[in-house]
Amino acid sequence: MLITAEQRTELESLIELAAHGRALRHEHDNPAQAAELKELVAKHKEVEAEKTEAAEVVEKFRADVAEHATAIETQNSQIKKKTAELNDGTGLTSRDLVNLQSEISGHEEKVAELEEVELDSMEKLESAETTLSEAETALAEVTATGRATQTAIKERKTELAAELEANASQSQTRKSDLPDELVRRFEHNIAAGGPGAAIISGPNCQACGQEISGMKWKEMLLEDPNETYECEECEAVLLRKS
């Protein structure tokens, strides 16, 4: 199909717009930051698990400290009670007094043991709370980064959608100046996953790579440079480079 020089210009512009449109669509459907977001989601899951585990450890040591404190309080209560009985001394024999002193001493030893264990638990609790705090900070950072990345992807998709719309509008304008049959062939190739049309400078289709026979290529070279062709393999519209 022979087209005019003006239509050739429109077709060349249409080819460029189609290529740019494919690039825009690919970026829209495959965001550059998609892999980063996927990694952040995995990291969020990992850090969240670490935080949960750290929180469980903290609760365990808090329970231990509370248990030791209760036990110490119980022993101190006994010491206070026995000391009051010892100081009062009413109705007590010497043996009773000795036994009370022994009981008080036993309770004091138990308090000392419990306080040592409590101190160890408190140190472990402090370490566990530090680990939990670090996990919470890391989780907050990953969450913030993930949200920022999601926002960036969304904003870029919005920009690309606008660019795609403008590209489609410009393409439609170019098509309106071309023969209907040529536009039909162009759109058919696009629908099949091709570029629609391609400019060739040698005996090969630039759309699919199909080789053009030597005889056919020689014939094409002798014809008007504004003559359009159809690839026998992919059916893309072909235009010889002028």
N, CA and C of each residue as an Amber inpcrd file, in Angstrom:
protein
   726
   0.8450000  -1.1900000   0.0000000   0.0000000   0.0000000   0.0000000
   0.8850000   1.2470000   0.0000000   0.6850000   2.1000000  -0.9800000
   1.4830000   3.3130000  -1.0870000   0.8330000   4.4300000  -0.2600000
   1.6490000   5.0940000   0.5580000   1.1420000   6.2100000   1.3510000
   1.8910000   7.4870000   0.9550000   1.3830000   8.6170000   1.3760000
   2.0040000   9.8940000   1.0410000   3.1710000  10.1780000   1.9800000
   3.9680000  11.1710000   1.6140000   5.1000000  11.5540000   2.4540000
   4.6100000  12.0100000   3.8240000   3.4750000  12.7210000   3.8470000
   2.9190000  13.1820000   5.1210000   2.4690000  11.9920000   5.9730000
   1.8610000  11.0150000   5.3070000   1.4010000   9.8300000   6.0390000
   2.5940000   9.0040000   6.5280000   3.6650000   9.0240000   5.7730000
   4.8750000   8.3220000   6.2020000   5.3630000   8.9160000   7.5410000
   5.3530000  10.2470000   7.5960000   5.7720000  10.9260000   8.8200000
   4.8720000  10.5250000   9.9900000   3.5690000  10.4640000   9.7080000
   2.6190000  10.0630000  10.7570000   2.8520000   8.6230000  11.1910000
   3.1540000   7.7420000  10.2280000   3.3940000   6.3310000  10.5540000
   4.6770000   6.1840000  11.3700000   5.7070000   6.9300000  11.0120000
   6.9580000   6.8770000  11.7650000   6.7310000   7.3510000  13.2050000
   5.9290000   8.3960000  13.3560000   5.6070000   8.8840000  14.7010000
   4.8020000   7.8390000  15.4680000   3.8980000   7.1670000  14.7570000
   3.0620000   6.1390000  15.3810000   3.9210000   4.9780000  15.8750000
   4.9340000   4.6250000  15.0960000   5.8470000   3.5430000  15.4910000
   6.5750000   3.9240000  16.7800000   7.0430000   5.1650000  16.8450000
   7.7370000   5.6390000  18.0470000   6.7950000   5.6800000  19.2530000
   5.5800000   6.1290000  19.0220000   4.6040000   6.1850000  20.1140000
   4.2640000   4.7860000  20.6180000   4.1510000   3.8430000  19.6910000
   3.8290000   2.4650000  20.0850000   4.9500000   1.8750000  20.9350000
   6.1890000   2.1320000  20.5250000   7.3350000   1.6190000  21.2810000
   7.3730000   2.2520000  22.6720000   7.1440000   3.5660000  22.7140000
   7.1400000   4.2630000  24.0070000   5.9830000   3.7710000  24.8730000
   4.8520000   3.5150000  24.2460000   3.6870000   3.0210000  24.9830000
   3.9560000   1.6520000  25.5980000   4.6640000   0.7900000  24.8580000
   4.9920000  -0.5370000  25.3960000   5.9180000  -0.4060000  26.6140000
   6.8690000   0.5230000  26.5120000   7.7910000   0.7340000  27.6320000
   7.0330000   1.2500000  28.8630000   6.0930000   2.1670000  28.6300000
   5.2940000   2.7080000  29.7320000   4.4360000   1.6160000  30.3690000
   3.8120000   0.7980000  29.5290000   2.9510000  -0.2690000  30.0240000
   3.7560000  -1.2830000  30.8280000   4.9530000  -1.6040000  30.3360000
   5.7970000  -2.5790000  31.0370000   6.1750000  -2.0480000  32.4200000
   6.5520000  -0.7740000  32.4900000   6.9160000  -0.1960000  33.7780000
   5.6990000  -0.1170000  34.7030000   4.5320000   0.1930000  34.1170000
   3.3060000   0.2790000  34.9260000   2.9590000  -1.0700000  35.5270000
   3.0820000  -2.1260000  34.7260000   2.7140000  -3.4620000  35.1920000
   3.8250000  -4.1420000  35.9790000   5.0540000  -3.6390000  35.8400000
   6.1980000  -4.2270000  36.5440000   6.9990000  -3.1060000  37.2180000
   6.4780000  -2.5470000  38.3120000   7.1340000  -1.4240000  38.9870000
   8.5920000  -1.7200000  39.3120000   9.4330000  -0.7260000  39.1180000
  10.8610000  -0.8950000  39.3850000  11.1240000  -1.2450000  40.8450000
  10.2530000  -0.7850000  41.7500000  10.4500000  -1.0160000  43.1850000
   9.6770000  -2.2310000  43.7020000   9.1160000  -3.0170000  42.7790000
   8.3340000  -4.1820000  43.2020000   9.1960000  -5.1890000  43.9660000
  10.4210000  -5.4210000  43.4670000  11.3110000  -6.3800000  44.1370000
  11.6840000  -5.8830000  45.5350000  11.9370000  -4.5760000  45.6230000
  12.2810000  -3.9720000  46.9200000  11.1230000  -4.1260000  47.9040000
   9.9100000  -3.9060000  47.4170000   8.7280000  -4.0300000  48.2790000
   8.5510000  -5.4740000  48.7370000   8.8040000  -6.4110000  47.8410000
   8.6890000  -7.8290000  48.1840000   9.6800000  -8.1830000  49.2890000
  10.9050000  -7.6600000  49.1800000  11.9210000  -7.9150000  50.2020000
  11.5040000  -7.2900000  51.5360000  10.9040000  -6.1020000  51.4660000
  10.4640000  -5.4260000  52.6930000   9.3430000  -6.1990000  53.3790000
   8.4540000  -6.7770000  52.5870000   7.3590000  -7.5770000  53.1530000
   7.9350000  -8.7890000  53.8860000   8.9300000  -9.4420000  53.2480000
   9.5730000 -10.5980000  53.8700000  10.3150000 -10.1800000  55.1360000
  10.9930000  -9.0200000  55.0700000  11.7300000  -8.5110000  56.2280000
  10.7770000  -8.1600000  57.3610000   9.6370000  -7.5700000  57.0120000
   8.6350000  -7.2100000  58.0200000   8.1580000  -8.4550000  58.7590000
   7.9070000  -9.5120000  58.0080000   7.4480000 -10.7690000  58.6000000
   8.5160000 -11.3350000  59.5310000   9.7670000 -11.2630000  59.1000000
  10.8830000 -11.7860000  59.8920000  11.0580000 -10.9950000  61.1920000
  11.0660000  -9.6590000  61.0800000  11.2670000  -8.8150000  62.2600000
  10.0700000  -8.9150000  63.2070000   8.8800000  -9.0520000  62.6450000
   7.6810000  -9.1860000  63.4780000   7.7600000 -10.4640000  64.3050000
   8.2840000 -11.5320000  63.7050000   8.4440000 -12.7950000  64.4250000
   9.4810000 -12.6260000  65.5480000  10.5560000 -11.8770000  65.2450000
  11.5850000 -11.6150000  66.2610000  11.0030000 -10.8040000  67.4130000
  10.1580000  -9.8400000  67.0830000   9.5330000  -9.0270000  68.1210000
   8.6240000  -9.8760000  69.0080000   7.8390000 -10.7500000  68.3900000
   6.9290000 -11.6180000  69.1520000   7.7140000 -12.5170000  70.0920000
   8.8020000 -13.0770000  69.5600000   9.6390000 -13.9570000  70.3790000
  10.2670000 -13.1800000  71.5400000  10.7530000 -11.9610000  71.2510000
  11.3680000 -11.1330000  72.2900000  10.3500000 -10.7520000  73.3600000
   9.1240000 -10.4520000  72.9300000   8.0660000 -10.0860000  73.8730000
   7.7360000 -11.2540000  74.7990000   7.7590000 -12.4610000  74.2550000
   7.4840000 -13.6510000  75.0670000   8.5710000 -13.8540000  76.1240000
   9.8260000 -13.5940000  75.7290000  10.9450000 -13.7280000  76.6760000
  10.8080000 -12.6850000  77.7870000  10.4670000 -11.4550000  77.4070000
  10.2860000 -10.3900000  78.3890000   9.1920000 -10.7580000  79.3880000
   8.0810000 -11.2540000  78.9020000   6.9830000 -11.6330000  79.7880000
   7.3930000 -12.7470000  80.7380000   8.2160000 -13.6730000  80.2300000
   8.6760000 -14.7810000  81.0770000   9.5040000 -14.2470000  82.2410000
  10.4660000 -13.3670000  81.9440000  11.3240000 -12.8400000  83.0060000
  10.5690000 -11.8960000  83.9340000   9.5840000 -11.1820000  83.4170000
   8.7520000 -10.3370000  84.2850000   7.9780000 -11.2100000  85.2660000
   7.4870000 -12.3240000  84.7760000   6.7510000 -13.2550000  85.6420000
   7.6880000 -13.8410000  86.6970000   8.9420000 -14.1500000  86.2710000
   9.9200000 -14.7050000  87.2120000  10.2320000 -13.6950000  88.3150000
  10.4690000 -12.4360000  87.9080000  10.7860000 -11.3800000  88.8820000
   9.6240000 -11.1980000  89.8520000   8.4020000 -11.1890000  89.3320000
   7.2160000 -11.0220000  90.1830000   7.0760000 -12.2000000  91.1440000
   7.3770000 -13.3940000  90.6550000   7.2840000 -14.5930000  91.4990000
   8.3140000 -14.5400000  92.6210000   9.5350000 -14.1150000  92.2630000
  10.5890000 -14.0190000  93.2780000  10.2400000 -12.9400000  94.3130000
   9.6900000 -11.8190000  93.8550000   9.3120000 -10.7290000  94.7590000
   8.2470000 -11.2060000  95.7500000   7.2990000 -11.9860000  95.2380000
   6.2370000 -12.5200000  96.1040000   6.8190000 -13.4700000  97.1470000
   7.7440000 -14.3200000  96.6790000   8.3650000 -15.2910000  97.5970000
   9.1740000 -14.5650000  98.6700000   9.8840000 -13.5080000  98.2700000
  10.6760000 -12.7290000  99.2290000   9.7540000 -12.0540000 100.2470000
   8.6560000 -11.5150000  99.7650000   7.6940000 -10.8600000 100.6490000
   7.1280000 -11.8640000 101.6580000   6.8750000 -13.0830000 101.1850000
   6.3570000 -14.1330000 102.0750000   7.3700000 -14.4360000 103.1760000
   8.6420000 -14.5590000 102.8020000   9.7010000 -14.8550000 103.7770000
   9.8650000 -13.6850000 104.7570000   9.8110000 -12.4600000 104.2480000
   9.9370000 -11.2870000 105.1250000   8.7830000 -11.2060000 106.1150000
   7.6060000 -11.6060000 105.6350000   6.4330000 -11.6120000 106.5350000
   6.6580000 -12.5940000 107.6780000   7.2330000 -13.7420000 107.3490000
   7.5200000 -14.7430000 108.3790000   8.5770000 -14.2320000 109.3520000
   9.5880000 -13.5430000 108.7910000  10.6500000 -12.9850000 109.6470000
  10.0480000 -11.9670000 110.6100000   9.1650000 -11.1270000 110.0840000
   8.5210000 -10.1040000 110.9160000   7.6700000 -10.7510000 112.0020000
   6.9280000 -11.7640000 111.5980000   6.0520000 -12.4510000 112.5560000
   6.8620000 -13.1390000 113.6410000   7.8770000 -13.9150000 113.2330000
   8.6890000 -14.6570000 114.1990000   9.4860000 -13.7130000 115.1100000
   9.9350000 -12.5880000 114.5290000  10.6910000 -11.6170000 115.3230000
   9.7900000 -11.0030000 116.3960000   8.5390000 -10.7320000 116.0390000
   7.5830000 -10.1770000 117.0080000   7.3390000 -11.1760000 118.1250000
   7.1880000 -12.4640000 117.7870000   6.9740000 -13.5120000 118.7810000
   8.1910000 -13.6170000 119.7020000   9.3950000 -13.5050000 119.0740000
  10.6330000 -13.6160000 119.8480000  10.7640000 -12.4470000 120.8110000
  10.4600000 -11.2540000 120.3150000  10.5840000 -10.0660000 121.1640000
   9.5560000 -10.0620000 122.2980000   8.3800000 -10.6130000 122.0260000
   7.3330000 -10.6530000 123.0450000   7.7060000 -11.6680000 124.1170000
   8.0560000 -12.8620000 123.6930000   8.5630000 -13.8990000 124.6020000
   7.5490000 -14.4790000 125.5630000   6.3200000 -14.0310000 125.4870000
   5.3050000 -14.4970000 126.4450000   5.0680000 -15.9980000 126.2810000
   5.2260000 -16.7320000 127.4290000   4.9470000 -18.1560000 127.4500000
   5.9440000 -19.0140000 126.7150000   7.0560000 -18.4380000 126.3270000
   8.0470000 -19.1950000 125.5500000   9.1420000 -19.7350000 126.4490000
   9.5210000 -20.9590000 126.1890000  10.6460000 -21.5700000 126.9010000
  11.9280000 -21.2070000 126.1900000  13.0190000 -21.5530000 126.8160000
  14.3180000 -21.2790000 126.2040000  14.4410000 -22.0060000 124.8640000
  13.9360000 -23.2560000 124.8580000  13.9690000 -24.0240000 123.6160000
  13.1460000 -23.3210000 122.5250000  11.9690000 -22.7740000 122.9540000
  11.1150000 -22.0690000 121.9880000  11.8420000 -20.8670000 121.3960000
  12.5480000 -20.1610000 122.2670000  13.2790000 -18.9810000 121.8020000
  14.3820000 -19.3510000 120.8300000  15.0730000 -20.4570000 121.1370000
  16.1470000 -20.9340000 120.2430000  15.5600000 -21.3310000 118.8900000
  14.4220000 -22.0320000 118.9470000  13.7810000 -22.4810000 117.6970000
  13.3330000 -21.2860000 116.8490000  12.7870000 -20.2540000 117.5540000
  12.3630000 -19.0590000 116.8180000  13.5420000 -18.3800000 116.1370000
  14.6520000 -18.2770000 116.8640000  15.8500000 -17.6690000 116.2930000
  16.3330000 -18.4650000 115.0830000  16.2340000 -19.7980000 115.1990000
  16.6540000 -20.6650000 114.1030000  15.7420000 -20.4760000 112.8810000
  14.4500000 -20.3750000 113.1640000  13.4830000 -20.1810000 112.0670000
  13.7290000 -18.8400000 111.3600000  13.9660000 -17.7980000 112.1930000
  14.2260000 -16.4710000 111.6190000  15.4820000 -16.5050000 110.7490000
  16.5000000 -17.1800000 111.2560000  17.7550000 -17.2950000 110.5060000
  17.5360000 -18.0300000 109.1850000  16.7010000 -19.0740000 109.2540000
  16.3950000 -19.8470000 108.0300000  15.6680000 -18.9880000 106.9940000
  14.7060000 -18.1980000 107.4770000  13.9640000 -17.3120000 106.5740000
  14.8880000 -16.2610000 105.9580000  15.8310000 -15.7480000 106.7710000
  16.7660000 -14.7340000 106.2700000  17.6780000 -15.3160000 105.1930000
  18.1100000 -16.5550000 105.4210000  18.9450000 -17.2240000 104.4090000
  18.1580000 -17.4190000 103.1140000  16.8820000 -17.7830000 103.2810000
  16.0380000 -17.9840000 102.1050000  15.8420000 -16.6750000 101.3440000
  15.6750000 -15.5760000 102.0940000  15.5260000 -14.2540000 101.4620000
  16.7760000 -13.9250000 100.6570000  17.9460000 -14.2000000 101.2370000
  19.2120000 -13.9130000 100.5590000  19.3120000 -14.7090000  99.2560000
  18.9000000 -15.9720000  99.3180000  18.9360000 -16.8270000  98.1210000
  17.9850000 -16.2940000  97.0450000  16.7730000 -15.9630000  97.5110000
  15.7570000 -15.4760000  96.5740000  16.1640000 -14.1400000  95.9470000
  16.7890000 -13.2640000  96.7570000  17.2150000 -11.9610000  96.2290000
  18.3040000 -12.1300000  95.1730000  19.1580000 -13.1340000  95.3630000
  20.2140000 -13.3990000  94.3790000  19.5970000 -13.8830000  93.0640000
  18.6290000 -14.7870000  93.1940000  17.9360000 -15.3050000  92.0040000
  17.1450000 -14.1850000  91.3390000  16.4950000 -13.3460000  92.1670000
  15.7170000 -12.2310000  91.6390000  16.6090000 -11.2610000  90.8550000
  17.7900000 -10.9820000  91.3950000  18.7320000 -10.0800000  90.7390000
  19.1390000 -10.6260000  89.3700000  19.3790000 -11.9280000  89.3230000
  19.7480000 -12.5620000  88.0480000  18.6050000 -12.4320000  87.0360000
  17.3750000 -12.6630000  87.5110000  16.2080000 -12.5450000  86.6270000
  16.0070000 -11.1130000  86.1580000  16.2640000 -10.1480000  87.0380000
  16.1180000  -8.7430000  86.6860000  17.1410000  -8.3310000  85.6150000
  18.3570000  -8.8700000  85.7240000  19.3900000  -8.5840000  84.7190000
  18.9950000  -9.1740000  83.3680000  18.4710000 -10.3960000  83.4180000
  18.0200000 -11.0450000  82.1820000  16.8180000 -10.3010000  81.5880000
  15.9520000  -9.8120000  82.4660000  14.7890000  -9.0450000  82.0120000
  15.2360000  -7.7640000  81.3160000  16.2150000  -7.0940000  81.8960000
  16.7260000  -5.8540000  81.2940000  17.2980000  -6.1160000  79.8960000
  18.0370000  -7.2180000  79.7730000  18.6140000  -7.5770000  78.4740000
  17.5100000  -7.9170000  77.4710000  16.4970000  -8.6530000  77.9500000
  15.3820000  -9.0360000  77.0810000  14.5840000  -7.8140000  76.6280000
  14.4130000  -6.8420000  77.5310000  13.6880000  -5.6120000  77.1910000
  14.4580000  -4.7980000  76.1520000  15.7890000  -4.8280000  76.2230000
  16.6140000  -4.1320000  75.2230000  16.4340000  -4.7830000  73.8580000
  16.4390000  -6.1100000  73.8610000  16.2440000  -6.8550000  72.6090000
  14.8680000  -6.5610000  72.0150000  13.8520000  -6.5090000  72.8770000
  12.4920000  -6.2070000  72.4200000  12.4210000  -4.8010000  71.8500000
  13.0580000  -3.8370000  72.5330000  13.0520000  -2.4510000  72.0650000
  13.7130000  -2.3390000  70.6980000  14.8100000  -3.0570000  70.5040000
  15.5120000  -3.0380000  69.2150000  14.6330000  -3.6370000  68.1220000
  13.9320000  -4.7190000  68.4600000  13.0440000  -5.3590000  67.4820000
  11.8900000  -4.4280000  67.1080000  11.3490000  -3.7180000  68.1080000
  10.2550000  -2.7780000  67.8570000  10.7190000  -1.6220000  66.9660000
  11.9390000  -1.1430000  67.2250000  12.5000000  -0.0590000  66.4000000
  12.7040000  -0.5300000  64.9670000  13.2640000  -1.7350000  64.8220000
  13.5100000  -2.2910000  63.4870000  12.1940000  -2.4940000  62.7350000
  11.1790000  -2.9630000  63.4580000   9.8740000  -3.1930000  62.8330000
   9.2590000  -1.8720000  62.3770000   9.4020000  -0.8460000  63.1950000
   8.8600000   0.4730000  62.8460000   9.5570000   1.0220000  61.6040000
  10.8710000   0.8100000  61.5270000  11.6410000   1.2980000  60.3710000
  11.2340000   0.5720000  59.0980000  11.0990000  -0.7510000  59.1910000
  10.7090000  -1.5480000  58.0170000   9.3010000  -1.1650000  57.5770000
   8.4140000  -0.9670000  58.5480000   7.0340000  -0.5820000  58.2340000
   6.9950000   0.7690000  57.5210000   7.7710000   1.7390000  58.0430000
   7.8070000   3.0750000  57.4410000   8.3700000   3.0260000  56.0280000
   9.4400000   2.2540000  55.8550000  10.0520000   2.1240000  54.5300000
   9.0830000   1.4440000  53.5600000   8.3870000   0.4320000  54.0570000
   7.4190000  -0.2750000  53.2150000   6.2920000   0.6440000  52.7630000
   5.7930000   1.4440000  53.6810000   4.7040000   2.3770000  53.3370000
   5.1810000   3.4150000  52.3290000   6.4220000   3.9050000  52.5340000
   6.9810000   4.9000000  51.6110000   7.1520000   4.3030000  50.2220000
   7.5910000   3.0490000  50.1840000   7.7800000   2.3660000  48.8990000
   6.4420000   2.1460000  48.2070000   5.4450000   1.7340000  48.9680000
   4.1020000   1.5370000  48.4010000   3.5600000   2.8540000  47.8390000
   3.7800000   3.9340000  48.5690000   3.3200000   5.2480000  48.1140000
   4.0260000   5.6530000  46.8280000   5.3490000   5.4140000  46.7940000
   6.1310000   5.7630000  45.6040000   5.6480000   4.9760000  44.3850000
   5.3640000   3.6910000  44.5900000   4.8730000   2.8420000  43.4800000
   3.5130000   3.3510000  43.0090000   2.6410000   3.6590000  43.9590000
   1.3030000   4.1400000  43.6170000   1.3760000   5.4550000  42.8440000
   2.2200000   6.3630000  43.3160000   2.3480000   7.6680000  42.6550000
   2.9170000   7.5160000  41.2480000   3.9220000   6.6260000  41.1090000
   4.5140000   6.4020000  39.7880000   3.5050000   5.7550000  38.8430000
   2.6940000   4.8380000  39.3560000   1.6610000   4.2170000  38.5250000
   0.6570000   5.2600000  38.0330000   0.3400000   6.2160000  38.9060000
  -0.5790000   7.2830000  38.5200000   0.0270000   8.1220000  37.4000000
   1.3200000   8.4380000  37.5380000   2.0160000   9.1980000  36.4940000
   2.0260000   8.4250000  35.1820000   2.3180000   7.1400000  35.2730000
   2.3950000   6.3030000  34.0730000   1.0320000   6.1690000  33.4070000
  -0.0140000   6.0710000  34.2210000  -1.3660000   5.9720000  33.6700000
  -1.6940000   7.2210000  32.8570000  -1.2860000   8.3850000  33.3810000
  -1.5250000   9.6450000  32.6690000  -0.7150000   9.6890000  31.3760000
   0.5290000   9.2120000  31.4350000   1.3740000   9.1870000  30.2520000
   0.8310000   8.2170000  29.2090000   0.3150000   7.0900000  29.6750000
  -0.2780000   6.1060000  28.7540000  -1.5150000   6.6870000  28.0600000
  -2.3010000   7.4260000  28.8180000  -3.4980000   8.0460000  28.2510000
  -3.1080000   9.0710000  27.1890000  -2.0780000   9.8710000  27.4840000
  -1.6080000  10.8660000  26.5180000  -1.0340000  10.1770000  25.2880000
  -0.3120000   9.0880000  25.5270000   0.2780000   8.3320000  24.4250000
  -0.8110000   7.7730000  23.5140000  -1.8700000   7.2490000  24.1180000
  -2.9780000   6.6720000  23.3430000  -3.6810000   7.7540000  22.5280000
  -3.8180000   8.9290000  23.1420000  -4.4660000  10.0410000  22.4480000
  -3.6420000  10.4870000  21.2340000  -2.3310000  10.5960000  21.4340000
  -1.4530000  10.9930000  20.3410000  -1.4420000   9.9310000  19.2370000
  -1.4670000   8.6630000  19.6510000  -1.4750000   7.5720000  18.6750000
  -2.7520000   7.6170000  17.8390000  -3.8690000   7.8880000  18.5020000
  -5.1440000   7.9510000  17.8060000  -5.1470000   9.0830000  16.7740000
  -4.5060000  10.1860000  17.1250000  -4.4140000  11.3140000  16.1940000
  -3.6190000  10.9140000  14.9600000  -2.5180000  10.2050000  15.1720000
  -1.7000000   9.7430000  14.0490000  -2.4850000   8.7600000  13.1780000
  -3.2300000   7.8910000  13.8130000  -3.9960000   6.8870000  13.0700000
  -5.0740000   7.5310000  12.1990000  -5.6350000   8.6330000  12.6800000
  -6.7200000   9.2870000  11.9250000  -6.2470000   9.8290000  10.5790000
  -4.9260000  10.0120000  10.4480000  -4.3720000  10.5380000   9.2010000
  -3.8510000   9.4290000   8.2900000  -4.0350000   8.1790000   8.6910000
  -3.5440000   7.0430000   7.9080000  -4.7080000   6.2590000   7.2960000
  -4.4490000   5.5130000   6.2170000  -5.4980000   4.7040000   5.5860000
  -6.0920000   3.6930000   6.5750000  -7.3780000   3.4760000   6.5070000
  -8.0620000   2.5610000   7.4380000  -7.4770000   1.1540000   7.3830000
  -7.1740000   0.6650000   6.1920000  -6.6420000  -0.6820000   6.0560000
  -5.2880000  -0.8040000   6.7420000  -4.4610000   0.2100000   6.5860000
  -3.1430000   0.1810000   7.2170000  -3.3000000   0.2010000   8.7420000
  -4.2160000   1.0100000   9.2460000  -4.4730000   1.0760000  10.6880000
  -4.9810000  -0.2670000  11.1960000  -5.8520000  -0.9030000  10.4020000
  -6.3850000  -2.2130000  10.8040000  -5.2640000  -3.2180000  10.9370000
  -4.3330000  -3.2510000   9.9760000  -3.1980000  -4.1750000  10.0220000
  -2.2850000  -3.8550000  11.2110000  -2.0870000  -2.5720000  11.4290000
  -1.2510000  -2.1210000  12.5490000  -1.8360000  -2.6050000  13.8830000
  -3.1120000  -2.3670000  14.0910000  -3.7640000  -2.7440000  15.3520000
  -3.8510000  -4.2580000  15.5140000  -4.0140000  -4.9650000  14.3990000
  -4.0610000  -6.4260000  14.4540000  -2.7320000  -6.9730000  14.9680000
  -1.6250000  -6.3910000  14.4980000  -0.3060000  -6.8430000  14.9410000
  -0.0740000  -6.4860000  16.4050000  -0.5500000  -5.3160000  16.8020000
  -0.4400000  -4.9110000  18.2140000  -1.1790000  -5.9050000  19.0990000
  -2.3840000  -6.2750000  18.6760000  -3.1970000  -7.2160000  19.4530000
  -2.5260000  -8.5760000  19.5660000  -1.7070000  -8.9090000  18.5600000
  -1.0140000 -10.1970000  18.5560000   0.2850000 -10.1380000  19.3560000
   0.5580000  -8.9920000  19.9490000   1.7650000  -8.8500000  20.7570000
   2.9470000  -8.2500000  20.0340000   2.7200000  -7.7770000  18.8030000
   3.7970000  -7.1910000  18.0250000   3.8900000  -5.6900000  18.2050000
   4.8200000  -5.0610000  17.4640000   4.9960000  -3.6170000  17.5870000
   4.0390000  -2.8060000  16.7200000   3.2610000  -3.5150000  15.8890000
   2.3330000  -2.8220000  14.9900000   2.9620000  -2.5720000  13.6400000
   4.0990000  -1.8900000  13.6380000   4.8130000  -1.5900000  12.4000000
   6.2900000  -1.4250000  12.7100000   7.1200000  -1.5330000  11.6780000
   8.5580000  -1.3970000  11.8640000   9.1880000  -0.8420000  10.5910000
  10.2640000  -0.1170000  10.7620000  11.0150000   0.4150000   9.6260000
  12.1860000  -0.5240000   9.3760000  12.3470000  -0.9570000   8.1370000
  13.4180000  -1.9010000   7.8240000  14.4910000  -1.2220000   6.9800000
  15.7250000  -1.5770000   7.2710000  16.8550000  -1.0340000   6.5120000
  17.6370000  -2.1360000   5.8190000  17.1690000  -3.3590000   5.9840000
  17.8130000  -4.5050000   5.3660000  16.8020000  -5.6140000   5.1660000
  17.2020000  -6.7290000   4.6010000  16.2720000  -7.8260000   4.2760000
  15.8400000  -8.6550000   5.4820000  15.4220000  -7.9870000   6.5290000
  14.8970000  -8.6690000   7.7140000  13.7920000  -7.8270000   8.3270000
  12.7370000  -8.5000000   8.7800000  11.6540000  -7.7920000   9.4580000
  12.1560000  -7.3470000  10.8240000  12.0750000  -6.0810000  11.1090000
  12.5350000  -5.5550000  12.3910000  11.5450000  -5.8300000  13.5160000
  10.3970000  -6.3920000  13.1630000   9.4090000  -6.7320000  14.1870000
   9.6330000  -8.1360000  14.7270000   9.9230000  -9.0970000  13.8240000
  10.0800000 -10.4870000  14.2680000  11.3980000 -11.1150000  13.8500000
  12.1600000 -10.4410000  12.9880000  13.4450000 -10.9820000  12.5560000
  13.3780000 -11.8740000  11.3370000  12.1730000 -12.0930000  10.8100000
  12.0090000 -12.9460000   9.6370000  12.8180000 -12.3850000   8.4540000
  13.5480000 -13.2780000   7.7830000  14.3550000 -12.8430000   6.6410000
  13.4790000 -12.6470000   5.4120000  13.7500000 -11.5650000   4.7090000
  13.0410000 -11.2730000   3.4570000  13.9000000 -11.8080000   2.3150000
  13.2990000 -12.4990000   1.3830000  14.0810000 -13.0930000   0.2860000
  14.8430000 -12.0170000  -0.4740000  16.0010000 -12.4250000  -1.0020000
  16.8340000 -11.4790000  -1.7320000  16.1130000 -10.8380000  -2.8970000
  15.3410000 -11.6170000  -3.6190000  14.6130000 -11.1030000  -4.7790000
  13.5610000 -10.0890000  -4.3470000  12.8540000 -10.4240000  -3.2600000
  11.8130000  -9.5310000  -2.7740000  12.4350000  -8.2190000  -2.2910000
  13.5730000  -8.3220000  -1.6320000  14.2350000  -7.1330000  -1.1180000
  14.6860000  -6.2150000  -2.2510000  15.1920000  -6.8220000  -3.3210000
  15.6230000  -6.0330000  -4.4850000  14.4220000  -5.3050000  -5.0930000
  13.2910000  -5.9900000  -5.1430000  12.0810000  -5.3640000  -5.6790000
  11.6710000  -4.1870000  -4.8040000  11.7770000  -4.3760000  -3.5140000
  11.3870000  -3.3220000  -2.5680000  12.2830000  -2.0940000  -2.7320000
  13.5530000  -2.3300000  -2.9980000  14.4900000  -1.2320000  -3.1580000
  14.1820000  -0.3950000  -4.3980000  13.5400000  -1.0320000  -5.3740000
  13.2130000  -0.3150000  -6.6110000  11.8750000   0.4170000  -6.5190000
  11.1040000   0.0980000  -5.5120000   9.7880000   0.7080000  -5.3690000
   9.8620000   2.0280000  -4.6080000   8.7720000   2.7230000  -4.6010000
   8.6650000   4.0030000  -3.8970000   8.9370000   3.7730000  -2.4060000
   9.7940000   4.5780000  -1.7560000  10.1110000   4.3860000  -0.3320000
   8.9000000   4.5470000   0.5990000   7.8160000   5.1200000   0.0660000
   6.6150000   5.2810000   0.8800000   5.6430000   4.1080000   0.7130000
   6.1040000   3.0770000   0.0260000   5.2910000   1.8600000  -0.1160000
   5.3620000   1.0810000   1.1930000   4.2160000   0.5970000   1.6720000
   4.1960000  -0.2070000   2.8970000   3.9810000  -1.6630000   2.5400000
   4.4500000  -2.5360000   3.4190000   4.3650000  -3.9770000   3.1840000
   3.8430000  -4.6600000   4.4380000   3.6300000  -5.9520000   4.3110000
   3.1830000  -6.7440000   5.4630000   4.0980000  -7.9390000   5.5980000
   4.6580000  -8.1140000   6.8070000   5.5450000  -9.2570000   7.0320000
   4.7600000 -10.5550000   6.8890000   5.3000000 -11.4780000   6.1100000
   4.6190000 -12.7580000   5.8920000   4.5800000 -13.6090000   7.1540000
   5.4970000 -13.3330000   8.0680000   5.5710000 -14.1310000   9.2910000
   4.6890000 -13.5590000  10.4050000   4.9020000 -12.2900000  10.7710000
   4.1850000 -11.7080000  11.9220000   3.0790000 -10.7340000  11.5210000
   2.9890000 -10.4240000  10.2370000   1.9600000  -9.5420000   9.6790000
   2.0850000  -8.0950000  10.1540000   3.2610000  -7.7160000  10.6350000
   3.4730000  -6.3170000  11.0110000   3.5720000  -5.4670000   9.7410000
   3.1850000  -4.2050000   9.8650000   3.3180000  -3.2790000   8.7440000
   4.7940000  -2.8990000   8.6260000   5.3440000  -2.9750000   7.4300000
   6.7470000  -2.6660000   7.2120000   6.8940000  -1.4500000   6.3050000
   7.8430000  -0.6180000   6.6470000   8.1170000   0.5770000   5.8460000
   9.6140000   0.6470000   5.6460000  10.0350000   0.7160000   4.3840000
  11.4700000   0.7550000   4.0940000  12.0700000   2.0780000   4.5090000
  13.2520000   1.9960000   5.1030000  13.9380000   3.2170000   5.5080000
  14.2780000   4.0490000   4.2710000  13.9640000   5.3220000   4.3130000
  14.1700000   6.1710000   3.1280000  15.6460000   6.5650000   2.9810000
